[in-house]
């Protein structure tokens, strides 16, 4: 399973990260890395919950890919 993380910065300076494949998986952090780490934890918890309730087929591996916003770079 490959999960894509996209980050952005609000006009007020706050960073957020979102896992594009998981609706609602978006969290704010004190900086970009903090937001990424928080949303990774949320994604893993959501996937574990789906596995526990037999809502997700067997998962052999989970990888996170960071989507780079070239306009902001």
N, C-alpha and C positions, 0 to 999 in steps of 0.2 A: 504494500500500500504506500503510495507516494502522496504526501500532503504538501500543498503549496502555501507558504506564508508570505503575505504581503504586508509591508509596513508603510506608514505615512505619518506625517506630523501635522497636527492641527494648527490653525492660525495662532492659537494661544500658547503654542510650544509643546503641548502634550503629544507623546508618541502613542500610537496604537498599532497592534498587529492582529491580522485576521487569517484564519485557516480557510482558504477559499472553498474547499471541498466539504466543510462542515458548517451548515447554516447556523448563524448565531455565535460562532466561535470567534469572538473579537474581544480583546482586552486592552486596557491602557496600562502604560508603565511609566516610570520616572525618566527612562531613556529608551532608546530603540532596543537595546539588548534585553532590558528588563521586560518590555512588552513582548518580545519574542519568546523569552523563557516562560512567561506566564501563559501565553496562548498555547505553547507546546504542552504544558502541564494540563491545561483544560482539554486539549485534543486527546491526549492519552487517557484521561479520566473518562471522556465520552466514549472512546473506543472500548475501553475496558468494560464499561457499563453495557454497551451493545453486545459484546461477547458474552458477558455473564447472563444476559437475558435471551441468548440465542437469536439475536436480531442481526448478526453479522456473521458471514461465512468465516471459515478459518483464516486467520491472518498469520502469515509466515514472518513478515517483517514490516516495519514502519520506517519510512524515511521522510525527512522534512527537506523541502527545497525552498530557498529564499528567492522570491521574485524581486528582481531589481527594477526600480523605477528610474529609467534613464533620464526622464525629464527633471527629476530632483537631483540627479548625480552631477 
